[in-house]
């Protein structure tokens, strides 16, 4: 072991007992956890010993943030979901994904209509706290050991994406106005319509600006979806389905948003780390 690694450093950050993984070549610690079991109970993916890093106490804020980005990359190992690629390839959709933007836009043409489906990832929070991986002083470790004795409330990874995802759908026809659907993509992968508005000026729904949003809020008139008769709701479901807007699309895009959220989190740590470091 390295001379500057203390007894506290050896402790698994979940069970607080067993030593962490070490590299056979160097003898240095390479994982925050002692086993796959502890990593799973901590709500983290299985250890990737060669990729995980510790947070030494002498690092600056910028260095800590950049290192956190490295930890997030080592933990996620996320690959882009293929379902959204299938939508683009087979469904005629165009995907617009701008790094740093908290939404994903799908567009397509259907006959003489211009369709835009905008999913917002505001409800998806990739910045899950990982207190068990912090390099704390010995007193804090002891407090954590007492608090983690039960070990049950750490298994929260499956609940990370349990919130509905906000979605707006616009269907515009030249010189005929547009329909605007306010929706949620639910955790059950269902597309739940909340409200349908009619917008007289179809150009408004094709603009991404605060002014356009303001005018839409002022001009949009329409009922709550649940207040419509059952038969009308059924026909609207068919109307959307004919345009490729269904539960399959909701499932594909929300999966893509989860992937995007992880990448955005990693990019945030990198960018803010460089900013505070003056680089």
Backbone as CSV, one residue per row, in Angstrom:
resi,resn,N_x,N_y,N_z,CA_x,CA_y,CA_z,C_x,C_y,C_z
1,UNK,0.823,-1.197,0.000,0.000,0.000,0.000,0.863,1.255,0.000
2,UNK,0.304,2.342,-0.546,1.019,3.610,-0.538,1.103,4.157,0.872
3,UNK,2.232,4.838,1.185,2.458,5.348,2.530,1.427,6.381,2.937
4,UNK,0.860,7.131,1.971,-0.061,8.203,2.337,-1.510,7.748,2.415
5,UNK,-1.762,6.439,2.324,-3.114,5.925,2.471,-3.314,5.481,3.906
6,UNK,-4.276,6.095,4.584,-4.505,5.836,5.999,-5.421,4.645,6.190
7,UNK,-5.574,4.271,7.466,-6.490,3.179,7.797,-7.905,3.521,7.361
8,UNK,-8.298,4.799,7.549,-9.637,5.214,7.136,-9.825,5.061,5.640
9,UNK,-8.773,5.348,4.853,-8.877,5.231,3.400,-9.215,3.813,2.965
10,UNK,-8.810,2.832,3.764,-9.003,1.442,3.363,-10.463,1.010,3.460
11,UNK,-11.256,1.749,4.238,-12.615,1.311,4.540,-13.514,1.414,3.321
12,UNK,-14.310,0.378,3.084,-15.333,0.413,2.041,-16.322,1.519,2.373
13,UNK,-16.675,2.307,1.391,-17.542,3.451,1.633,-18.995,3.065,1.854
14,UNK,-19.328,1.770,1.742,-20.683,1.346,2.084,-20.729,0.610,3.412
15,UNK,-19.960,-0.466,3.532,-20.043,-1.275,4.745,-19.170,-0.748,5.873
16,UNK,-18.229,0.172,5.534,-17.349,0.795,6.521,-16.458,-0.209,7.241
17,UNK,-16.305,-1.369,6.677,-15.512,-2.405,7.349,-14.426,-2.962,6.440
18,UNK,-14.850,-3.519,5.310,-13.929,-4.263,4.462,-13.074,-3.326,3.611
19,UNK,-11.788,-3.623,3.419,-10.942,-2.788,2.551,-11.471,-2.734,1.124
20,UNK,-11.135,-1.668,0.449,-11.563,-1.489,-0.931,-10.764,-2.372,-1.877
21,UNK,-11.190,-2.363,-3.139,-10.398,-3.016,-4.173,-9.022,-2.359,-4.266
22,UNK,-8.024,-3.160,-4.570,-6.685,-2.627,-4.825,-6.170,-3.190,-6.141
23,UNK,-5.262,-2.459,-6.732,-4.653,-2.898,-7.977,-3.550,-3.904,-7.675
24,UNK,-3.594,-5.113,-8.252,-2.520,-6.091,-8.023,-1.154,-5.566,-8.451
25,UNK,-1.153,-4.669,-9.448,0.121,-4.183,-9.974,0.752,-3.130,-9.075
26,UNK,-0.096,-2.205,-8.575,0.453,-1.071,-7.820,0.141,-1.119,-6.333
27,UNK,-0.851,-1.911,-5.945,-1.275,-1.935,-4.553,-2.112,-0.733,-4.160
28,UNK,-2.453,0.145,-5.119,-3.248,1.329,-4.822,-4.739,1.002,-4.884
29,UNK,-5.511,1.755,-4.129,-6.950,1.527,-4.102,-7.574,2.010,-5.404
30,UNK,-8.422,1.214,-5.992,-8.982,1.534,-7.294,-10.504,1.556,-7.304
31,UNK,-11.160,1.294,-6.176,-12.614,1.318,-6.124,-13.080,1.903,-4.804
32,UNK,-14.219,2.552,-4.828,-14.793,3.115,-3.614,-15.442,2.042,-2.742
33,UNK,-15.649,0.856,-3.294,-16.351,-0.207,-2.585,-15.493,-1.466,-2.521
34,UNK,-15.828,-2.332,-1.570,-15.040,-3.538,-1.383,-15.523,-4.689,-2.252
35,UNK,-16.739,-4.568,-2.786,-17.301,-5.691,-3.542,-18.444,-5.199,-4.407
36,UNK,-18.865,-6.066,-5.331,-20.039,-5.761,-6.134,-21.271,-5.614,-5.259
37,UNK,-21.349,-6.417,-4.212,-22.504,-6.373,-3.317,-22.645,-5.010,-2.660
38,UNK,-21.543,-4.473,-2.131,-21.595,-3.164,-1.484,-21.917,-2.062,-2.491
39,UNK,-21.383,-2.164,-3.699,-21.683,-1.156,-4.718,-23.165,-1.159,-5.046
40,UNK,-23.744,-2.349,-5.169,-25.166,-2.452,-5.488,-26.016,-1.886,-4.356
41,UNK,-25.663,-2.205,-3.115,-26.420,-1.699,-1.975,-26.275,-0.195,-1.831
42,UNK,-25.172,0.352,-2.304,-24.962,1.799,-2.245,-25.708,2.523,-3.356
43,UNK,-26.411,1.759,-4.210,-27.140,2.387,-5.304,-26.260,2.748,-6.468
44,UNK,-25.071,2.157,-6.538,-24.135,2.466,-7.619,-24.028,1.259,-8.548
45,UNK,-23.639,1.490,-9.816,-23.358,0.361,-10.697,-22.214,-0.479,-10.126
46,UNK,-22.056,-1.669,-10.654,-20.988,-2.540,-10.181,-19.641,-1.872,-10.393
47,UNK,-18.715,-2.088,-9.487,-17.445,-1.366,-9.556,-16.709,-1.576,-10.864
48,UNK,-16.086,-0.518,-11.300,-15.162,-0.569,-12.434,-13.815,-0.145,-11.848
49,UNK,-13.129,-1.045,-11.165,-11.976,-0.666,-10.333,-10.939,0.189,-11.037
50,UNK,-10.692,-0.073,-12.313,-9.643,0.693,-12.974,-10.110,2.105,-13.315
51,UNK,-11.423,2.355,-13.250,-11.905,3.674,-13.620,-12.268,4.558,-12.451
52,UNK,-12.637,3.974,-11.320,-13.073,4.774,-10.186,-11.892,5.444,-9.498
53,UNK,-12.167,6.617,-8.962,-11.113,7.376,-8.299,-11.601,7.892,-6.955
54,UNK,-10.652,8.213,-6.060,-10.969,8.787,-4.755,-10.900,10.303,-4.837
55,UNK,-11.430,10.958,-3.792,-11.355,12.404,-3.701,-10.361,12.775,-2.603
56,UNK,-9.099,12.964,-2.903,-8.150,13.364,-1.868,-8.527,14.710,-1.276
57,UNK,-8.126,14.931,-0.013,-8.512,16.141,0.705,-7.795,17.387,0.205
58,UNK,-6.672,17.227,-0.496,-5.896,18.404,-0.874,-6.271,18.949,-2.254
59,UNK,-7.336,18.435,-2.884,-7.729,18.934,-4.198,-8.511,20.240,-4.058
60,UNK,-8.382,21.123,-5.052,-9.144,22.366,-5.094,-10.571,22.070,-5.561
61,UNK,-11.447,23.075,-5.474,-12.824,22.909,-5.919,-12.872,22.503,-7.383
62,UNK,-12.108,23.192,-8.232,-12.115,22.860,-9.647,-11.660,21.432,-9.902
63,UNK,-10.600,21.008,-9.209,-10.099,19.643,-9.376,-11.115,18.624,-8.889
64,UNK,-11.800,18.938,-7.778,-12.826,18.035,-7.263,-13.969,17.876,-8.249
65,UNK,-14.390,18.986,-8.854,-15.491,18.922,-9.815,-15.110,18.113,-11.043
66,UNK,-13.912,18.343,-11.578,-13.459,17.585,-12.743,-13.340,16.107,-12.403
67,UNK,-12.855,15.817,-11.194,-12.726,14.423,-10.787,-14.100,13.778,-10.626
68,UNK,-15.080,14.560,-10.163,-16.430,14.029,-10.036,-16.984,13.635,-11.394
69,UNK,-16.662,14.418,-12.427,-17.056,14.039,-13.775,-16.454,12.710,-14.189
70,UNK,-15.201,12.470,-13.797,-14.551,11.189,-14.092,-15.247,10.041,-13.356
71,UNK,-15.636,10.308,-12.109,-16.341,9.277,-11.338,-17.675,8.949,-11.993
72,UNK,-18.403,9.986,-12.431,-19.700,9.757,-13.072,-19.546,8.946,-14.343
73,UNK,-18.507,9.234,-15.126,-18.285,8.465,-16.353,-17.966,7.016,-16.040
74,UNK,-17.160,6.794,-15.009,-16.790,5.418,-14.643,-17.985,4.649,-14.109
75,UNK,-18.905,5.362,-13.451,-20.067,4.699,-12.864,-21.133,4.366,-13.891
76,UNK,-21.300,5.224,-14.894,-22.459,5.067,-15.765,-22.256,4.027,-16.865
77,UNK,-21.153,4.153,-17.617,-20.917,3.276,-18.768,-22.146,3.200,-19.672
78,UNK,-22.836,4.327,-19.804,-24.091,4.336,-20.548,-23.852,4.345,-22.051
79,UNK,-24.671,3.588,-22.756,-24.645,3.585,-24.214,-25.948,4.194,-24.723
80,UNK,-25.876,4.875,-25.848,-27.070,5.512,-26.392,-28.118,4.454,-26.721
81,UNK,-29.352,4.630,-26.217,-30.417,3.667,-26.520,-30.684,3.597,-28.016
82,UNK,-30.979,2.393,-28.479,-31.170,2.204,-29.923,-32.598,2.522,-30.350
83,UNK,-33.545,2.581,-29.393,-34.948,2.761,-29.771,-35.179,4.086,-30.480
84,UNK,-34.506,5.159,-30.024,-34.716,6.444,-30.670,-34.091,6.460,-32.065
85,UNK,-32.999,5.719,-32.272,-32.427,5.587,-33.612,-33.421,4.896,-34.554
86,UNK,-34.165,3.948,-33.993,-35.170,3.243,-34.798,-36.292,4.187,-35.218
87,UNK,-36.659,5.112,-34.322,-37.678,6.107,-34.669,-37.214,6.964,-35.842
88,UNK,-35.958,7.372,-35.787,-35.407,8.210,-36.849,-35.316,7.425,-38.156
89,UNK,-34.860,6.186,-38.051,-34.652,5.372,-39.261,-35.971,4.936,-39.894
90,UNK,-36.898,4.452,-39.066,-38.112,3.839,-39.597,-39.336,4.750,-39.528
91,UNK,-39.316,5.722,-38.625,-40.520,6.534,-38.434,-40.492,7.880,-39.124
92,UNK,-39.389,8.196,-39.781,-39.335,9.474,-40.481,-39.126,10.669,-39.588
93,UNK,-38.704,10.435,-38.352,-38.478,11.546,-37.431,-37.062,12.088,-37.580
94,UNK,-36.903,13.363,-37.288,-35.593,13.991,-37.181,-35.368,14.362,-35.725
95,UNK,-34.233,13.946,-35.177,-33.917,14.202,-33.776,-32.978,15.388,-33.664
96,UNK,-33.349,16.355,-32.821,-32.493,17.504,-32.530,-32.115,17.460,-31.062
97,UNK,-30.854,17.164,-30.812,-30.342,17.066,-29.442,-29.134,17.979,-29.322
98,UNK,-29.313,19.091,-28.627,-28.249,20.081,-28.472,-27.620,19.904,-27.095
99,UNK,-26.309,19.581,-27.016,-25.663,19.461,-25.703,-25.830,20.742,-24.890
100,UNK,-26.163,20.577,-23.619,-26.359,21.719,-22.750,-27.785,22.224,-22.715
101,UNK,-28.645,21.688,-23.576,-30.050,22.100,-23.615,-30.897,21.026,-22.937
102,UNK,-31.843,21.454,-22.085,-32.613,20.515,-21.263,-33.853,20.000,-21.977
103,UNK,-33.746,19.748,-23.268,-34.881,19.203,-24.017,-34.371,18.492,-25.253
104,UNK,-35.236,17.666,-25.803,-34.950,16.962,-27.054,-36.153,17.173,-27.967
105,UNK,-35.883,17.529,-29.208,-36.951,17.834,-30.157,-36.983,16.791,-31.270
106,UNK,-38.180,16.275,-31.537,-38.422,15.398,-32.671,-39.333,16.136,-33.649
107,UNK,-38.973,16.125,-34.926,-39.810,16.767,-35.940,-40.029,15.811,-37.106
108,UNK,-41.172,15.976,-37.757,-41.437,15.216,-38.971,-42.570,15.891,-39.728
109,UNK,-42.723,15.515,-40.988,-43.846,15.969,-41.790,-44.815,14.813,-41.991
110,UNK,-46.100,15.144,-41.937,-47.143,14.153,-42.197,-48.145,14.823,-43.137
111,UNK,-48.152,14.343,-44.401,-48.954,14.996,-45.431,-48.558,16.482,-45.491
112,UNK,-49.489,17.391,-45.230,-49.138,18.824,-45.268,-48.936,19.396,-43.870
113,UNK,-48.712,18.565,-42.898,-48.570,18.997,-41.512,-47.098,18.993,-41.085
114,UNK,-46.773,19.915,-40.210,-45.449,19.936,-39.580,-45.640,19.585,-38.111
115,UNK,-44.996,18.504,-37.690,-45.192,17.987,-36.334,-43.910,18.178,-35.538
116,UNK,-44.044,18.701,-34.335,-42.923,18.892,-33.417,-43.297,18.276,-32.073
117,UNK,-42.410,17.427,-31.575,-42.611,16.804,-30.265,-41.396,17.157,-29.411
118,UNK,-41.634,17.929,-28.370,-40.554,18.446,-27.535,-40.640,17.825,-26.143
119,UNK,-39.631,17.034,-25.787,-39.553,16.414,-24.465,-38.586,17.215,-23.594
120,UNK,-39.016,17.535,-22.390,-38.203,18.325,-21.463,-37.695,17.425,-20.340
121,UNK,-36.422,17.505,-20.036,-35.859,16.605,-19.029,-35.733,17.276,-17.662
122,UNK,-36.547,18.321,-17.420,-36.465,19.045,-16.151,-36.722,18.143,-14.960
123,UNK,-37.574,17.123,-15.139,-37.918,16.246,-14.017,-36.908,15.118,-13.824
124,UNK,-35.963,14.983,-14.748,-34.956,13.934,-14.634,-33.708,14.539,-14.002
125,UNK,-33.369,14.101,-12.800,-32.227,14.672,-12.086,-31.084,13.665,-12.051
126,UNK,-30.047,13.892,-12.882,-28.921,12.954,-12.883,-27.949,13.189,-11.745
127,UNK,-28.125,14.293,-10.999,-27.179,14.639,-9.944,-27.591,13.967,-8.635
128,UNK,-27.597,12.640,-8.646,-27.955,11.897,-7.445,-26.826,11.983,-6.432
129,UNK,-27.142,12.293,-5.165,-26.080,12.373,-4.160,-25.409,11.027,-3.951
130,UNK,-24.100,11.054,-3.758,-23.323,9.833,-3.535,-22.433,10.052,-2.325
131,UNK,-23.085,10.275,-1.161,-22.335,10.578,0.052,-21.382,9.457,0.430
132,UNK,-21.721,8.223,0.036,-20.877,7.105,0.448,-19.526,7.125,-0.232
133,UNK,-19.369,7.958,-1.272,-18.088,7.990,-1.980,-17.232,9.184,-1.581
134,UNK,-17.696,10.012,-0.668,-16.918,11.172,-0.262,-15.776,10.776,0.657
135,UNK,-14.635,11.484,0.486,-13.512,11.321,1.396,-13.753,12.226,2.602
136,UNK,-14.293,11.670,3.694,-14.638,12.455,4.868,-13.609,12.214,5.960
137,UNK,-13.653,13.074,6.983,-12.755,12.830,8.099,-13.287,11.682,8.938
138,UNK,-12.476,11.242,9.888,-12.805,10.027,10.628,-14.085,10.183,11.418
139,UNK,-14.341,11.397,11.988,-15.567,11.603,12.744,-16.782,11.457,11.852
140,UNK,-16.708,12.014,10.632,-17.836,11.907,9.722,-18.057,10.467,9.302
141,UNK,-16.935,9.723,9.144,-17.071,8.315,8.797,-17.829,7.565,9.879
142,UNK,-17.530,7.892,11.132,-18.206,7.211,12.228,-19.696,7.539,12.239
143,UNK,-20.021,8.826,11.948,-21.425,9.202,11.888,-22.122,8.448,10.768
144,UNK,-21.435,8.374,9.634,-22.025,7.678,8.501,-22.232,6.214,8.785
145,UNK,-21.274,5.616,9.513,-21.401,4.198,9.829,-22.636,3.956,10.673
146,UNK,-22.914,4.865,11.613,-24.095,4.708,12.447,-25.357,4.903,11.624
147,UNK,-25.318,5.890,10.719,-26.506,6.169,9.930,-26.781,5.112,8.892
148,UNK,-25.736,4.413,8.434,-25.912,3.417,7.380,-26.112,2.020,7.923
149,UNK,-26.305,1.901,9.218,-26.354,0.582,9.822,-27.427,-0.284,9.194
150,UNK,-28.587,0.342,8.885,-29.653,-0.466,8.300,-29.328,-0.884,6.895
151,UNK,-28.738,0.042,6.111,-28.303,-0.274,4.748,-29.427,-0.462,3.765
152,UNK,-30.689,-0.176,4.164,-31.790,-0.469,3.274,-32.166,0.700,2.390
153,UNK,-31.986,1.943,2.909,-32.461,3.078,2.144,-31.500,3.495,1.047
154,UNK,-30.410,2.772,0.855,-29.464,3.112,-0.214,-29.875,2.523,-1.540
155,UNK,-30.770,1.522,-1.529,-31.162,0.865,-2.760,-32.212,1.703,-3.482
156,UNK,-31.796,2.869,-3.954,-32.753,3.777,-4.573,-32.498,3.955,-6.064
157,UNK,-31.573,3.211,-6.629,-31.181,3.437,-8.015,-32.325,3.208,-8.980
158,UNK,-33.193,2.220,-8.654,-34.292,1.910,-9.547,-35.336,3.012,-9.571
159,UNK,-35.293,3.916,-8.568,-36.298,4.964,-8.495,-35.803,6.282,-9.083
160,UNK,-34.606,6.303,-9.644,-34.015,7.557,-10.109,-34.849,8.216,-11.194
161,UNK,-35.551,7.431,-11.987,-36.253,7.966,-13.139,-37.759,7.749,-13.001
162,UNK,-38.305,7.940,-11.805,-39.701,7.635,-11.554,-40.634,8.805,-11.822
163,UNK,-40.094,9.984,-12.150,-40.931,11.155,-12.364,-41.412,11.209,-13.815
164,UNK,-42.633,11.730,-14.040,-43.099,11.915,-15.419,-42.275,12.973,-16.136
165,UNK,-42.181,12.829,-17.447,-41.400,13.749,-18.273,-42.363,14.641,-19.051
166,UNK,-42.160,15.954,-18.947,-43.032,16.913,-19.625,-42.816,16.850,-21.135
167,UNK,-43.907,16.974,-21.872,-43.839,16.865,-23.323,-44.880,17.791,-23.947
168,UNK,-44.488,18.505,-25.008,-45.438,19.314,-25.774,-45.406,18.863,-27.227
169,UNK,-46.584,18.737,-27.812,-46.732,18.272,-29.191,-47.482,19.336,-29.969
170,UNK,-46.946,19.740,-31.101,-47.662,20.679,-31.968,-47.837,20.067,-33.351
171,UNK,-49.017,20.245,-33.896,-49.331,19.791,-35.247,-49.843,21.011,-36.006
172,UNK,-49.040,21.512,-36.939,-49.346,22.759,-37.639,-49.685,22.489,-39.098
173,UNK,-50.679,23.245,-39.604,-51.039,23.186,-41.016,-50.941,24.590,-41.599
174,UNK,-50.370,24.733,-42.784,-50.180,26.063,-43.376,-51.498,26.835,-43.476
175,UNK,-51.495,28.032,-42.890,-52.643,28.943,-42.937,-53.903,28.364,-42.282
176,UNK,-53.740,27.329,-41.455,-54.893,26.727,-40.794,-54.730,26.678,-39.270
177,UNK,-53.617,27.206,-38.778,-53.389,27.164,-37.343,-52.696,25.887,-36.904
178,UNK,-52.766,25.613,-35.609,-52.066,24.448,-35.060,-52.783,23.932,-33.820
179,UNK,-52.617,22.660,-33.583,-53.051,22.056,-32.327,-51.831,21.905,-31.429
180,UNK,-52.022,22.206,-30.158,-50.930,22.079,-29.187,-51.391,21.146,-28.070
181,UNK,-50.666,20.038,-27.901,-50.983,19.048,-26.870,-49.965,19.178,-25.742
182,UNK,-50.444,19.374,-24.535,-49.585,19.377,-23.357,-49.697,18.004,-22.703
183,UNK,-48.562,17.325,-22.555,-48.575,15.918,-22.153,-47.527,15.632,-21.089
184,UNK,-47.620,14.419,-20.552,-46.570,13.845,-19.730,-46.287,12.435,-20.240
185,UNK,-45.001,12.094,-20.325,-44.615,10.699,-20.545,-44.426,10.090,-19.165
186,UNK,-45.263,9.125,-18.820,-45.285,8.565,-17.479,-44.227,7.479,-17.313
187,UNK,-43.846,7.152,-16.049,-42.874,6.071,-15.822,-43.314,4.735,-16.414
188,UNK,-44.624,4.558,-16.593,-45.137,3.322,-17.196,-44.996,3.333,-18.717
189,UNK,-44.322,4.375,-19.254,-44.088,4.537,-20.688,-45.367,4.869,-21.458
190,UNK,-46.362,5.402,-20.764,-47.591,5.847,-21.387,-47.531,7.344,-21.646
191,UNK,-48.126,7.771,-22.746,-48.209,9.189,-23.061,-49.556,9.693,-22.558
192,UNK,-49.540,10.591,-21.594,-50.742,11.083,-20.941,-50.993,12.529,-21.372
193,UNK,-52.075,12.756,-22.131,-52.416,14.095,-22.600,-53.160,14.837,-21.493
194,UNK,-52.749,16.079,-21.224,-53.382,16.894,-20.189,-54.326,17.936,-20.776
195,UNK,-53.930,18.569,-21.869,-54.713,19.666,-22.431,-54.458,19.768,-23.923
196,UNK,-55.494,20.194,-24.667,-55.357,20.429,-26.103,-55.790,21.861,-26.381
197,UNK,-54.892,22.631,-27.002,-55.193,24.020,-27.341,-55.164,24.192,-28.850
198,UNK,-55.945,25.165,-29.314,-55.895,25.539,-30.730,-55.219,26.896,-30.832
199,UNK,-54.179,26.981,-31.670,-53.413,28.205,-31.882,-53.683,28.691,-33.300
200,UNK,-54.211,29.912,-33.438,-54.584,30.423,-34.758,-53.362,30.638,-35.652
201,UNK,-52.270,31.127,-35.058,-51.055,31.396,-35.837,-50.112,30.195,-35.715
202,UNK,-50.058,29.371,-36.739,-49.251,28.138,-36.678,-47.759,28.427,-36.584
203,UNK,-47.358,29.638,-36.972,-45.926,29.967,-36.917,-45.413,30.019,-35.477
204,UNK,-46.287,30.319,-34.532,-45.859,30.424,-33.140,-45.311,29.105,-32.611
205,UNK,-45.940,27.991,-32.973,-45.533,26.696,-32.431,-44.270,26.178,-33.096
206,UNK,-43.800,26.867,-34.137,-42.578,26.454,-34.828,-41.380,27.301,-34.423
207,UNK,-41.558,28.143,-33.409,-40.479,29.004,-32.943,-40.043,28.585,-31.545
208,UNK,-38.746,28.649,-31.317,-38.204,28.359,-29.989,-37.731,29.669,-29.370
209,UNK,-38.677,30.417,-28.829,-38.327,31.693,-28.216,-39.262,31.971,-27.056
210,UNK,-38.787,32.761,-26.120,-39.610,33.128,-24.988,-40.832,33.923,-25.398
211,UNK,-40.688,34.781,-26.414,-41.815,35.580,-26.885,-42.896,34.697,-27.488
212,UNK,-42.474,33.680,-28.258,-43.453,32.756,-28.838,-44.192,31.990,-27.746
213,UNK,-43.456,31.555,-26.731,-44.096,30.861,-25.619,-45.104,31.752,-24.908
214,UNK,-44.758,33.032,-24.729,-45.673,33.969,-24.075,-46.955,34.125,-24.892
215,UNK,-46.807,34.282,-26.210,-47.986,34.458,-27.062,-48.841,33.198,-27.098
216,UNK,-48.181,32.034,-27.048,-48.937,30.785,-27.033,-49.758,30.677,-25.753
217,UNK,-49.139,31.042,-24.623,-49.873,30.987,-23.352,-51.082,31.919,-23.375
218,UNK,-50.946,33.075,-24.023,-52.042,34.029,-24.079,-53.112,33.612,-25.093
219,UNK,-52.668,32.971,-26.193,-53.606,32.663,-27.279,-54.197,31.261,-27.182
220,UNK,-53.525,30.379,-26.447,-53.959,28.989,-26.415,-55.258,28.801,-25.648
221,UNK,-56.299,28.373,-26.352,-57.596,28.107,-25.728,-57.952,26.654,-25.978
222,UNK,-58.337,25.959,-24.923,-58.708,24.567,-25.110,-59.052,23.898,-23.803
223,UNK,-59.684,22.715,-23.864,-60.158,22.041,-22.665,-59.094,21.153,-22.018
224,UNK,-59.283,20.865,-20.753,-58.532,19.791,-20.121,-58.939,18.478,-20.791
225,UNK,-57.958,17.632,-21.049,-58.228,16.411,-21.819,-59.245,15.511,-21.114
226,UNK,-59.125,15.390,-19.800,-60.019,14.497,-19.066,-61.462,14.957,-19.106
227,UNK,-61.697,16.234,-19.429,-63.072,16.741,-19.463,-63.781,16.401,-20.769
228,UNK,-63.037,15.912,-21.764,-63.647,15.560,-23.041,-64.409,14.241,-22.948
229,UNK,-65.434,14.067,-23.768,-66.142,12.781,-23.806,-65.206,11.640,-24.183
230,UNK,-65.492,10.482,-23.705,-64.622,9.320,-23.907,-64.390,9.046,-25.389
231,UNK,-65.436,9.127,-26.191,-65.305,8.833,-27.625,-64.347,9.812,-28.297
232,UNK,-64.440,11.095,-27.940,-63.543,12.096,-28.535,-62.103,11.809,-28.142
233,UNK,-61.872,11.427,-26.884,-60.511,11.096,-26.455,-59.980,9.893,-27.221
234,UNK,-60.818,8.913,-27.443,-60.378,7.746,-28.209,-59.973,8.143,-29.623
235,UNK,-60.766,9.027,-30.241,-60.449,9.459,-31.600,-59.178,10.311,-31.637
236,UNK,-58.962,11.108,-30.605,-57.717,11.879,-30.547,-56.515,10.937,-30.412
237,UNK,-56.652,9.868,-29.627,-55.568,8.887,-29.515,-55.247,8.279,-30.873
238,UNK,-56.297,7.973,-31.640,-56.104,7.435,-32.983,-55.444,8.477,-33.884
239,UNK,-55.897,9.723,-33.773,-55.351,10.833,-34.561,-53.853,10.971,-34.319
240,UNK,-53.424,10.927,-33.066,-52.002,11.022,-32.746,-51.243,9.792,-33.220
241,UNK,-51.831,8.622,-33.027,-51.173,7.386,-33.437,-50.907,7.333,-34.924
242,UNK,-51.819,7.867,-35.730,-51.627,7.893,-37.183,-50.417,8.747,-37.558
243,UNK,-50.037,9.639,-36.691,-48.899,10.530,-36.925,-47.643,10.063,-36.206
244,UNK,-47.677,8.844,-35.718,-46.497,8.262,-35.078,-46.263,8.736,-33.667
245,UNK,-47.283,9.328,-33.033,-47.156,9.836,-31.669,-47.908,8.881,-30.750
246,UNK,-47.156,8.024,-30.079,-47.782,6.991,-29.259,-46.871,6.612,-28.099
247,UNK,-47.234,5.552,-27.386,-46.457,5.120,-26.226,-45.065,4.650,-26.617
248,UNK,-44.919,4.083,-27.822,-43.605,3.633,-28.276,-42.653,4.813,-28.401
249,UNK,-43.154,5.921,-28.947,-42.328,7.120,-29.063,-41.970,7.649,-27.677
250,UNK,-42.953,7.671,-26.774,-42.696,8.176,-25.421,-41.621,7.349,-24.721
251,UNK,-41.694,6.037,-24.859,-40.726,5.151,-24.219,-39.330,5.362,-24.800
252,UNK,-39.241,5.471,-26.124,-37.939,5.632,-26.779,-37.282,6.938,-26.372
253,UNK,-38.051,8.026,-26.345,-37.454,9.326,-26.078,-37.114,9.486,-24.602
254,UNK,-37.945,8.967,-23.705,-37.600,9.078,-22.283,-36.347,8.273,-21.957
255,UNK,-36.173,7.133,-22.606,-34.927,6.381,-22.430,-33.737,7.197,-22.923
256,UNK,-33.923,7.880,-24.061,-32.852,8.719,-24.590,-32.567,9.888,-23.642
257,UNK,-33.603,10.446,-23.024,-33.415,11.556,-22.098,-32.618,11.127,-20.866
258,UNK,-32.827,9.907,-20.401,-32.045,9.409,-19.272,-30.564,9.349,-19.642
259,UNK,-30.308,8.858,-20.848,-28.927,8.812,-21.351,-28.366,10.224,-21.486
260,UNK,-29.158,11.130,-22.029,-28.724,12.518,-22.206,-28.451,13.168,-20.850
261,UNK,-29.316,12.898,-19.860,-29.154,13.520,-18.547,-27.831,13.124,-17.906
262,UNK,-27.432,11.860,-18.062,-26.148,11.415,-17.521,-24.994,12.143,-18.195
263,UNK,-25.075,12.297,-19.514,-24.022,13.015,-20.232,-23.979,14.485,-19.852
264,UNK,-25.156,15.076,-19.651,-25.205,16.486,-19.257,-24.585,16.665,-17.873
265,UNK,-24.822,15.710,-16.973,-24.242,15.799,-15.633,-22.719,15.747,-15.702
266,UNK,-22.206,14.825,-16.510,-20.756,14.723,-16.657,-20.187,15.998,-17.251
267,UNK,-20.872,16.545,-18.264,-20.415,17.788,-18.884,-20.465,18.965,-17.928
268,UNK,-21.464,18.966,-17.030,-21.583,20.049,-16.049,-20.380,20.048,-15.118
269,UNK,-20.014,18.879,-14.595,-18.857,18.801,-13.701,-17.587,19.266,-14.410
270,UNK,-17.405,18.854,-15.670,-16.217,19.258,-16.423,-16.192,20.768,-16.647
271,UNK,-17.324,21.321,-17.116,-17.363,22.737,-17.469,-17.226,23.626,-16.234
272,UNK,-17.955,23.283,-15.152,-17.892,24.107,-13.954,-16.522,23.960,-13.282
273,UNK,-15.943,22.762,-13.362,-14.594,22.566,-12.816,-13.573,23.449,-13.505
274,UNK,-13.660,23.515,-14.842,-12.735,24.384,-15.588,-13.015,25.852,-15.292
275,UNK,-14.302,26.203,-15.123,-14.662,27.601,-14.865,-14.084,28.100,-13.559
276,UNK,-14.308,27.346,-12.473,-13.833,27.805,-11.169,-12.317,27.710,-11.065
277,UNK,-11.703,26.883,-11.923,-10.242,26.784,-11.920,-9.599,27.891,-12.735
278,UNK,-10.420,28.613,-13.495,-9.891,29.677,-14.345,-9.302,29.196,-15.632
279,UNK,-9.569,27.927,-15.997,-9.014,27.355,-17.236,-9.905,27.682,-18.427
